[in-house]
Amino acid sequence: MSKDFIDIFNDMVEKEEIYTNALIELSGKIYHPVLKSILIEIANDSLKHSRFYEALVELISSVQPALSQEELQVVSKEIDKHIDTEAKMIELVSGILKRVEYSKPKLILSLIYSDGVDHHKLLTTESLAIYGGDGGKNL
């Protein structure tokens, strides 16, 4: 894979870390609980993206260690448990959303629901490609 990608990904790591730090600093100056939570969540997303870019650099620049059957079982068991919990939480929040009338709590619950659905999708589909895929050779 091209060194250009590695340079781009490393640049994105730096940018995402700058966004993360700026938003965390800003959240420390905000006392409104909803706005503070949203800023922290956006910062966490930037941190997550930074880590994904770091993982991409590792994936394309070095040989990845094979996971042992034991490691796969431990990870699989924990992910299965998390998937079950996530599904219950999505169902619970969905039910609450139908009953909440006020816009601010509804907005926050909608964000939680949307994140839960996205997270659940990641755990149930995309993660399978990571474990059994081509090791990133087709990036």
N, C-alpha and C positions, 0 to 999 in steps of 0.2 A: 504494500500500500504506500502511496505517495507520502513523502515527508511533508508535503503541503498540508495534508490532513492533520498530521501531528501538530504542526505549527498552529493551524486554525483551532484545534481542540485545546491546546495549551493557552492560546489567547482567550478562548471562551472561559476556561477555568478562572483566569485572572479577572475577567469582566464579571462573572457570576459571583466571585468572592467579594469584589468591590460592591456590587449590588447588595449582597447579604449584609456586609458590615454597615453600609449606609442605612439600610432599613432597620437593622437592629438598633443602631444608634438613635435613629428617629423615633422608634417605638419607645425608647427609654424616656423620651421627652413628652410623650402623649399619655394622658390620663384617662381618656375615654376608652372603656374596656373593649368595645367593638372594634374601633379603629386600631387600637393597639394590637388586638388579636389578628386582625387582617394584615397589618404590616409584618408581624412576626411570621404569619403563615406564608406571605410572599417571600420573606427572607429565607424561610425553610425550603421553599421551592427552588430558590436560586442556589442554595447550598446543595440541594439534591442534584440539580443540574450540573453543578461544578463537579460533584463526585462522579456523575455519569461520564462527563468529558474526561476526567482523570482515568476512569476505567477504560474508555475507548483508546486512550493513548497507550495504556498497558496492553490492551487486547491486540492492538495492531503493531506494537513495537517489540513484543517479547512472547516467547512461548508460554502458554498458560499451563499450569499444573493440572493434571487429570484429577477429578474428584474420585475418591474411593467409594466403593459401594456403601460402606458404613457412613461416610459423610453425606452421600446422597439420601440415605434413609433418614438420617437425623434432620437434614434440611427439609426433606419431603414431609416428615411427620410434623415439624413445626409450622411449615407453610399450610398444610392441611388444617391444622388447628386454627391458624390465623384466618384462613378462608371461611371456616365455619363461623367464627366469631364475627368476622366482617359481614357475612350474609345476615346474621341476626341483627347486627347494628343497623344495616341498611333498611331492613324490614321495620325495625323499631322507629327509626328516624322518619321513614316514609309515612308511618301511621301518625306520628306526632305532627308532621307537616300538614296533614289533612285537617288537623284540629286547631292549629295555631292561626290566629287572625291578625295579629300585629305584624307590621311589615319588617321591623328590625330583627326580631327573633326568627321570623320566617326566612329572611335573607341568610342569616347565619346557619340555620338548619338546612337550607337549600345548598349552601356551600359544603357543609358537612356531608350531605347526601351525595352530591356530585363527586366529591373527593372519594367517598367510600365506594361508589360505583366504579370510578376510574381505577382505584386501588385494587378492587376485587377483580376487575378485568385483567389488570397487570399480573396479579397472582395466579389467575386461572388459565391464562393463555400465553402471554408473552414470556413468562418465566420458563415455560416448557421449552421454548426455543433456546433459551440461554443454557439450560442444562444439557440438552441433547442436540444442539445445533452444530454449526460448522466451525465453531471457535472464532467467529468474526472474520473468516477469510473472504466473505462476500460483501464486505463493507464498501 
